[in-house]
């Protein structure tokens, strides 16, 4: 896949450990089947993980049936762009890696919002 990031350069990997991405290829690639638009590469924080659980998406509890070990603060993960925007409004948006965030995120959030929370 020759995807671009929000900076207009080739999309860089987000995480291989834990293995992330809609396609579980380590990158925040997306296509029409990715209804959640998992395109924002973010570093997990306690505040965000708690917020996500409170919204009904527990990212901490291991789910071995899905080969998911659960996330912890410091892990990188491809988040749904809408969830990141919701977290931003709730003041718990996790830091993002711009070079690893797919340019499709710009349909939901602005580059300025992402840059204000940049980890790279």
ChimeraX commands (.cxc) that place a marker at each C-alpha (Angstrom):
marker #1 position 0.00,0.00,0.00 radius 0.5
marker #1 position 1.38,3.40,-0.97 radius 0.5
marker #1 position -0.50,5.47,1.58 radius 0.5
marker #1 position 0.45,8.95,2.70 radius 0.5
marker #1 position 0.52,10.34,6.22 radius 0.5
marker #1 position -0.96,13.64,7.39 radius 0.5
marker #1 position 2.30,15.39,6.43 radius 0.5
marker #1 position 1.99,14.23,2.82 radius 0.5
marker #1 position 4.90,11.79,3.01 radius 0.5
marker #1 position 4.83,7.96,2.91 radius 0.5
marker #1 position 2.96,6.43,5.85 radius 0.5
marker #1 position 5.37,5.01,8.44 radius 0.5
marker #1 position 4.65,1.97,10.65 radius 0.5
marker #1 position 2.85,2.61,13.92 radius 0.5
marker #1 position 3.60,-0.54,15.95 radius 0.5
marker #1 position 4.61,-4.14,15.46 radius 0.5
marker #1 position 4.48,-4.90,19.21 radius 0.5
marker #1 position 1.63,-4.79,19.87 radius 0.5
marker #1 position 0.72,-5.48,16.26 radius 0.5
marker #1 position -1.72,-2.76,15.27 radius 0.5
marker #1 position -3.74,-1.54,12.32 radius 0.5
marker #1 position -7.03,-2.56,10.78 radius 0.5
marker #1 position -5.11,-5.12,8.71 radius 0.5
marker #1 position -2.79,-6.01,11.64 radius 0.5
marker #1 position 0.19,-5.05,9.48 radius 0.5
marker #1 position 1.72,-2.58,11.92 radius 0.5
marker #1 position 0.49,0.45,9.95 radius 0.5
marker #1 position -2.64,2.58,10.09 radius 0.5
marker #1 position -3.71,1.55,6.59 radius 0.5
marker #1 position -7.40,1.75,5.75 radius 0.5
marker #1 position -9.91,0.94,3.03 radius 0.5
marker #1 position -13.66,0.87,2.54 radius 0.5
marker #1 position -14.00,-2.17,4.85 radius 0.5
marker #1 position -12.51,-0.21,7.77 radius 0.5
marker #1 position -15.75,1.33,9.00 radius 0.5
marker #1 position -14.01,2.65,12.13 radius 0.5
marker #1 position -11.31,4.43,10.12 radius 0.5
marker #1 position -8.43,3.22,12.33 radius 0.5
marker #1 position -5.97,5.80,11.05 radius 0.5
marker #1 position -4.57,7.79,14.02 radius 0.5
marker #1 position -1.34,6.35,15.41 radius 0.5
marker #1 position -1.36,7.26,19.09 radius 0.5
marker #1 position 0.62,6.52,22.24 radius 0.5
marker #1 position -1.73,5.14,24.86 radius 0.5
marker #1 position -2.11,6.96,28.17 radius 0.5
marker #1 position -3.91,5.97,31.37 radius 0.5
marker #1 position -6.39,8.81,30.83 radius 0.5
marker #1 position -7.24,7.74,27.29 radius 0.5
marker #1 position -7.51,4.03,28.11 radius 0.5
marker #1 position -9.87,4.84,31.00 radius 0.5
marker #1 position -11.90,7.14,28.74 radius 0.5
marker #1 position -12.13,4.52,25.99 radius 0.5
marker #1 position -13.30,1.88,28.50 radius 0.5
marker #1 position -15.91,4.31,29.84 radius 0.5
marker #1 position -17.16,4.77,26.24 radius 0.5
marker #1 position -17.61,1.00,25.90 radius 0.5
marker #1 position -14.34,0.12,24.16 radius 0.5
marker #1 position -12.11,-1.72,26.63 radius 0.5
marker #1 position -8.63,-1.71,25.11 radius 0.5
marker #1 position -6.92,-2.96,28.27 radius 0.5
marker #1 position -8.48,-6.38,28.87 radius 0.5
marker #1 position -6.74,-9.18,26.94 radius 0.5
marker #1 position -8.92,-10.93,24.36 radius 0.5
marker #1 position -6.95,-14.05,23.37 radius 0.5
marker #1 position -9.74,-15.20,21.04 radius 0.5
marker #1 position -8.84,-12.18,18.88 radius 0.5
marker #1 position -5.08,-12.50,19.50 radius 0.5
marker #1 position -5.29,-9.25,21.48 radius 0.5
marker #1 position -3.07,-9.00,24.57 radius 0.5
marker #1 position -4.59,-5.72,25.80 radius 0.5
marker #1 position -2.94,-2.31,25.73 radius 0.5
marker #1 position -1.00,-0.46,28.39 radius 0.5
marker #1 position 0.20,3.13,28.66 radius 0.5
marker #1 position 3.09,3.72,26.28 radius 0.5
marker #1 position 1.83,1.27,23.63 radius 0.5
marker #1 position 1.25,2.64,20.14 radius 0.5
marker #1 position -2.10,1.83,18.54 radius 0.5
marker #1 position -4.08,2.81,15.44 radius 0.5
marker #1 position -7.16,4.54,16.82 radius 0.5
marker #1 position -10.43,5.37,15.14 radius 0.5
marker #1 position -10.27,8.98,14.02 radius 0.5
marker #1 position -13.70,9.72,15.50 radius 0.5
marker #1 position -12.69,8.28,18.90 radius 0.5
marker #1 position -9.54,10.44,18.91 radius 0.5
marker #1 position -11.69,13.50,18.12 radius 0.5
marker #1 position -14.08,12.58,20.95 radius 0.5
marker #1 position -11.12,12.19,23.31 radius 0.5
marker #1 position -9.84,15.59,22.18 radius 0.5
marker #1 position -13.16,17.19,23.12 radius 0.5
marker #1 position -12.95,15.42,26.51 radius 0.5
marker #1 position -9.36,16.67,27.06 radius 0.5
marker #1 position -7.89,13.15,27.09 radius 0.5
marker #1 position -6.58,12.85,23.52 radius 0.5
marker #1 position -3.43,10.74,23.49 radius 0.5
marker #1 position -0.26,11.94,21.75 radius 0.5
marker #1 position -0.10,11.10,18.04 radius 0.5
marker #1 position 2.69,10.13,15.67 radius 0.5
marker #1 position 2.15,12.29,12.60 radius 0.5
marker #1 position 4.37,10.26,10.27 radius 0.5
marker #1 position 2.36,7.14,11.17 radius 0.5
marker #1 position -1.11,8.75,11.01 radius 0.5
marker #1 position -2.89,8.14,7.70 radius 0.5
marker #1 position -3.96,11.23,5.75 radius 0.5
marker #1 position -7.59,9.99,5.90 radius 0.5
marker #1 position -7.60,11.30,9.48 radius 0.5
marker #1 position -7.79,14.80,8.02 radius 0.5
marker #1 position -11.41,14.11,7.01 radius 0.5
marker #1 position -12.24,14.03,10.74 radius 0.5
marker #1 position -9.66,16.23,12.51 radius 0.5
marker #1 position -7.41,19.05,11.42 radius 0.5
marker #1 position -3.68,18.92,10.97 radius 0.5
marker #1 position -3.39,21.68,13.58 radius 0.5
marker #1 position -5.26,19.55,16.13 radius 0.5
marker #1 position -2.97,16.62,15.44 radius 0.5
marker #1 position 0.16,18.78,15.52 radius 0.5
marker #1 position -0.87,20.19,18.89 radius 0.5
marker #1 position -0.75,16.62,20.23 radius 0.5
marker #1 position 2.25,15.41,18.24 radius 0.5
marker #1 position 4.59,12.92,19.87 radius 0.5
marker #1 position 7.06,13.08,16.97 radius 0.5
marker link #1:1,2 radius 0.2
marker link #1:2,3 radius 0.2
marker link #1:3,4 radius 0.2
marker link #1:4,5 radius 0.2
marker link #1:5,6 radius 0.2
marker link #1:6,7 radius 0.2
marker link #1:7,8 radius 0.2
marker link #1:8,9 radius 0.2
marker link #1:9,10 radius 0.2
marker link #1:10,11 radius 0.2
marker link #1:11,12 radius 0.2
marker link #1:12,13 radius 0.2
marker link #1:13,14 radius 0.2
marker link #1:14,15 radius 0.2
marker link #1:15,16 radius 0.2
marker link #1:16,17 radius 0.2
marker link #1:17,18 radius 0.2
marker link #1:18,19 radius 0.2
marker link #1:19,20 radius 0.2
marker link #1:20,21 radius 0.2
marker link #1:21,22 radius 0.2
marker link #1:22,23 radius 0.2
marker link #1:23,24 radius 0.2
marker link #1:24,25 radius 0.2
marker link #1:25,26 radius 0.2
marker link #1:26,27 radius 0.2
marker link #1:27,28 radius 0.2
marker link #1:28,29 radius 0.2
marker link #1:29,30 radius 0.2
marker link #1:30,31 radius 0.2
marker link #1:31,32 radius 0.2
marker link #1:32,33 radius 0.2
marker link #1:33,34 radius 0.2
marker link #1:34,35 radius 0.2
marker link #1:35,36 radius 0.2
marker link #1:36,37 radius 0.2
marker link #1:37,38 radius 0.2
marker link #1:38,39 radius 0.2
marker link #1:39,40 radius 0.2
marker link #1:40,41 radius 0.2
marker link #1:41,42 radius 0.2
marker link #1:42,43 radius 0.2
marker link #1:43,44 radius 0.2
marker link #1:44,45 radius 0.2
marker link #1:45,46 radius 0.2
marker link #1:46,47 radius 0.2
marker link #1:47,48 radius 0.2
marker link #1:48,49 radius 0.2
marker link #1:49,50 radius 0.2
marker link #1:50,51 radius 0.2
marker link #1:51,52 radius 0.2
marker link #1:52,53 radius 0.2
marker link #1:53,54 radius 0.2
marker link #1:54,55 radius 0.2
marker link #1:55,56 radius 0.2
marker link #1:56,57 radius 0.2
marker link #1:57,58 radius 0.2
marker link #1:58,59 radius 0.2
marker link #1:59,60 radius 0.2
marker link #1:60,61 radius 0.2
marker link #1:61,62 radius 0.2
marker link #1:62,63 radius 0.2
marker link #1:63,64 radius 0.2
marker link #1:64,65 radius 0.2
marker link #1:65,66 radius 0.2
marker link #1:66,67 radius 0.2
marker link #1:67,68 radius 0.2
marker link #1:68,69 radius 0.2
marker link #1:69,70 radius 0.2
marker link #1:70,71 radius 0.2
marker link #1:71,72 radius 0.2
marker link #1:72,73 radius 0.2
marker link #1:73,74 radius 0.2
marker link #1:74,75 radius 0.2
marker link #1:75,76 radius 0.2
marker link #1:76,77 radius 0.2
marker link #1:77,78 radius 0.2
marker link #1:78,79 radius 0.2
marker link #1:79,80 radius 0.2
marker link #1:80,81 radius 0.2
marker link #1:81,82 radius 0.2
marker link #1:82,83 radius 0.2
marker link #1:83,84 radius 0.2
marker link #1:84,85 radius 0.2
marker link #1:85,86 radius 0.2
marker link #1:86,87 radius 0.2
marker link #1:87,88 radius 0.2
marker link #1:88,89 radius 0.2
marker link #1:89,90 radius 0.2
marker link #1:90,91 radius 0.2
marker link #1:91,92 radius 0.2
marker link #1:92,93 radius 0.2
marker link #1:93,94 radius 0.2
marker link #1:94,95 radius 0.2
marker link #1:95,96 radius 0.2
marker link #1:96,97 radius 0.2
marker link #1:97,98 radius 0.2
marker link #1:98,99 radius 0.2
marker link #1:99,100 radius 0.2
marker link #1:100,101 radius 0.2
marker link #1:101,102 radius 0.2
marker link #1:102,103 radius 0.2
marker link #1:103,104 radius 0.2
marker link #1:104,105 radius 0.2
marker link #1:105,106 radius 0.2
marker link #1:106,107 radius 0.2
marker link #1:107,108 radius 0.2
marker link #1:108,109 radius 0.2
marker link #1:109,110 radius 0.2
marker link #1:110,111 radius 0.2
marker link #1:111,112 radius 0.2
marker link #1:112,113 radius 0.2
marker link #1:113,114 radius 0.2
marker link #1:114,115 radius 0.2
marker link #1:115,116 radius 0.2
marker link #1:116,117 radius 0.2
marker link #1:117,118 radius 0.2
marker link #1:118,119 radius 0.2
marker link #1:119,120 radius 0.2
view
